[in-house]
């Protein structure tokens, strides 16, 4: 099964690319830009900007000047040279300009009223449309960009057990969608199966299992783990494993889900304070109801 | 890894050659060199926390180019990035290319090495002088993802996604059997493939996509007794008999193929009125076969027997249907005034079936009679179902001068049914039932902006009528504030503070938790290209809840505390042909896990010629565990890299 899929994928790539390239030959080259008369350096640098390929100017042919796609009609500004006569997208109004094209792109559909937008964080606070060298036109590297505001996360990543942020392509955006998404946990990037992003790198924890632990039912990965960084082993929320387990696995009259251990689990013995030595399949098991294997 | 680095460098150079041949390069940079690592103290903890490696390393590579020529061409933009490939635990390679109105293609590869060998995790023999966990792993993960969009900008755009991941490597684990635990060597391998195909559409004011995909996974693990581990963790006799395991082998295999569906649509019904909907569905399936066998002197309280060996086999299958639908309406009746109403429904159900056959050889009662072979057969079924319905309302306005306001309300109704197999219940209570929870979420925020000063304060409060698990709060409140101020290019100041309180006063749970945090960052640029950075942060976590100790049923408070500070400082300077950046940081924590982490770093780069330069990088990390000094390490890693750029 896996081999034919790989072969099929490998064969299909050049085929579909070829179709695409062939299609593209019918497209006309964009027209010369009159803004270059004064802003020649900006226009020259913009030649390699992703917007040159996908802006309404080049795609829909509704306007002839690519700059006007974001800055509006520049006729008066060009004639009089007055800076106030040209639209400069910034703040919440600027976001509307960006979203006029981007709102229907995958991953952007919830941006207009997303968490960043609500906190008055507009597109230009993270993106430099003219100044960034390459897509996605970020002002700085993504990790340092996010923690420049999210200082609590910066300090959490300083803890000894943390994800290797900034190394090997692991960035904030590996797990988070800064533009927002659907559902209550809308800042998280879900897998195609709708799982938390943890499943992308830790698939062995996802199952589905016959005897499942909390995953996706009464809790999730964050019930036990600190996803950014922790002082505790395995990025756990508690320093001792037995403490972590017993905070759920104590059945008092409260009527909550989670059975308590039998009485021979004598916590004065280190055998029983290291719960996972016996309950090795702590994320879920297919053959042991008590997650013993 | 060296072989992989060779392939990657060869691919990079081939891409460079191709790109430089047909296109006009705009930016190109390659940093290749050697990294040395020196560790004193506990190298296992260093590898668990840091895992830097010694050897040849492609530190970074980037190529951004475009082909603006007319006529036939393969791409009009090409962006290639790579970072820390070679002697490293984390590396990546990325290609992002496309041709206007023809295709967009992104290929991403990541190699990760995950290592864990701790002192005080899964180590019941720590007091006996054993200083390493019985659970370790040294796994490597390789991940490739490909995203292809054809004829972007047209009404219909075919979409293709493919990913492949392999996660594998050796480790150690434990086996609980015969009333003892024994350490095992394990070898684990899992591959996961996903292929998704579909179409994006852009019809009038509506846009969206529909993707249908499949996930294929295959996982296997083999286990064998660690040499010398036959005495187990329990050194005391069980009912007068020494327990040991002389031989053990086990294997398990799981696989599954299941479909996934993703769809979303967004569109403008009338000016100012927007509709967004999304749907995700995965019908997960998994089947498992597992066998193991062992010999030794063993005991079973469940059978009330001693026995000398066992063979076990199990077949299991599980299914989990997981879907989520989300619909929201966004309306802007006045410029700057936005209203939102959304509804989300989530469903997950899970059914499992396991058939487990066990054979115990030479089983003898505790009184020494009835030596025989005992076979047991157990068929177990499990079922769970969870539904969640969330109604969300929100209003925000940004046309009140310097003030932006938003208020939100949501009502999340959760319904969970758990049906365990009654035969499997060891301790009655808490293993199943119907659980409902209704959480009302109130939130509000205000942002005040004057010139470059921005102050944002937000508040969130959750009120729940019930807890499903003991760690669910009935009341939770969060206050958060963020201040930022810039003074031209000279100064940038950011400060944040946050307080979260949660409680569940239900008798027998008595849960209270408070998290406080504040931090500030100051960046000063007295002259162009000279930057000083200072950061300081404090946090405090206090949590308590009632637990019952199993051995005597006594009630005690489970208390967890963190009290920490984080300080960092750095200076960077760029001059004509080079620059440097040096910095240090100190992280301290007291409370339940007292520790200190000191870090320093220095980077110097210098251009020998316009195209060629050198880069020296030096980093240190010193970890001190105030309770377990055997976990401490003091490490430094430094590298010399040659840089080539256009």
Interface residues (C-beta under 8 A of the other chain):
Chain A: X1 X2 X5 X6 X9 X12 X13 X16 X17 X19 X20 X21 X23 X24 X25 X27 X29 X47 X48 X50 X53 X54 X58 X59 X91 X92 X103 X104 X105 X106 X109 X110 X112 X113 X117 X118 X119 X120 X133 X134 X135 X148 X149 X150 X151 X152 X154 X155 X158 X159 X160 X161 X164 X167 X168 X169 X170 X182 X183 X184 X190 X192 X193 X194 X195 X200 X201 X203 X204 X207 X208 X209 X210 X211 X212 X214 X216 X217 X218 X219 X223 X231 X232 X233 X234 X237 X238 X239 X240 X241 X243 X246 X247 X248 X249 X250 X251 X252 X253 X254 X255 X256 X257 X258 X259 X260 X261 X262 X263 X264 X265 X266 X267 X268 X269 X270 X271 X272 X273 X274 X276 X277 X278 X280 X286 X287 X289 X290 X292 X293
Chain B: X26 X27 X48 X49 X51 X62 X64 X66 X68 X70 X71 X72 X73 X74 X76 X77 X79 X83 X84 X88 X89 X90 X91 X92 X94 X96 X98 X99 X100 X101 X102 X103 X105 X108 X110 X111 X112 X116 X118 X120 X121 X122 X123 X124 X125 X126 X127 X134 X135 X141 X143 X146 X148 X150 X151 X152 X153 X158 X160 X161 X162 X164 X165 X167 X173 X174 X175 X176 X181 X188 X190 X191 X192 X193 X194 X195 X196 X200 X202 X206 X207 X208 X209 X211 X213 X215 X216 X217 X218 X219 X233 X234 X250 X252 X254 X257 X258 X260 X262 X264 X266 X267 X274 X276 X278 X280 X281 X282 X284 X285 X286 X288 X290 X292 X314 X316 X317 X318 X319 X320 X322 X323 X324 X326 X328 X330 X336 X338 X340 X344 X346 X348 X350 X352 X353 X354 X356 X380 X382 X384 X386 X390 X394 X396 X398 X404 X406 X410 X412 X416 X418 X420 X421 X424 X425 X426 X427 X429 X430 X431 X432 X433 X435 X445 X447 X449 X454 X456 X458 X467 X468 X469 X470 X471 X472 X482 X484 X494 X495 X496 X498 X506 X507 X508 X509 X517 X519 X520 X521 X535 X537 X539 X545 X546 X547 X548 X549 X550 X551 X552 X553 X555 X558 X560 X562 X564 X566 X568 X585 X587 X589 X592 X593 X595 X597 X599 X623
